């Protein structure tokens, strides 16, 4: 008789639903003194571990394609991913690792030749903001970074991150004092700039100047900077960009151009070009202003004007 009442084995869909229900509960109940909350946290750890076993197998048997497909469809049918990302800081270390691996695996799961994860992320693209900013949280950085790298496997998601203001933050993240976090951020930055060739090419053509300025102004790149500001072709490119109609392009070009002016060891051909175009440059800078008052910009502009005005032609030996 006991066999008649044997509980029915849980399906992949059941485990996803259980995970989602537990995440909703934990997001709602924030009081860590609640005894029931500890119990729910343990249930959640087990449930996420089950999701991981379904997706990766248990070491003795390979994952089943049908089970993975069912899990993937149910996972992205509702906001399970958003709940995991939001609740991750509240989970213990082992459960965070399991959750990170689940999220990573699901980015690659195809259902009828479609990447369901990509469709979901395109509709919930703000989650990328959370993942990128995760580098500012020492406890979460490596988990969010691992998730982020898997999410940017999707070209549309990578494009969003590339075109966001967050890209400039990576220059700070890769210099963080915590080596592990800095290295992880560098790995993500490299992935963003190498994975999707056409998207990256478009991004670089639009953002060449601010990327270049940030890299050249970094002290560790002083040798590269010296070589760059000794090139006549590079100077001509920057002078043309200074004449662009776009204020933002002009401003970014100025931040690189000022390196040519500030170089105390200008090659004769660089001096010749600056002297030949001196009157045009000085007229341009006389009317060159930013939209907002910026004391540093005004000081830099004044120094550039002073350097150009004082130039004398050199013999080009």
C-alpha angles and dihedrals in degrees: 000000000000090000091062091064097044108137116252112251113256117252126220088259090054092053092050092049092047090050091050093049092050092048091051090051094048092046089053098042108056098162105112090196091067107110092205089057091062090052092050090048090056091049090050092051090054093045094051089047089055091052089052092050092051092051099040103026124236101271093263099060134030120245115269114243094218093050091049091050092051091048093048095050093049094043094057096035089085136011100290092128093051090049093050093049092048095045098041095097089058095054126091119255098261093048090049089054092049092047091049091052092048092052091046093051094047091060088068100042113112123201112194089343093306127115099227091188091062092054091050095048093049088057092044100035093147087078087076088064089058093048096048093047087050087084086075091063110074093201095050104032099096094045095047090042092055091049091047094053091053093047092053089060081088109080096216091052093048089050091055092052093045092052095044127094087248092081091075090054091066090073087063096041095054089055097050114133092237102087096203093052093044091050091048091050090049090052091052092046091052091048091052091052098044113030105072106039100191094044092047092049090053091047094050093049090054098040103032094119103051092042090050094047093051093048096045094046091055108102092222088065096052093121091053091046092052091051092047095052091050092065120099091200092055090050092051091051091052093047090053091049090053087064094053117124091230111091092206092054090047092051095048090047090052092055089059096037091057088065089063091050094046095050106112092197100054113170113240094251091054090051090048093055093047092047093047090052097035098114093047092048094048091049090049093050092047089067096032110116139155124236091243129040108269119178094189092053092049091050092049091048092050091051092049091050090049092050094048094045091053097050120123123193115260129212108255101221 
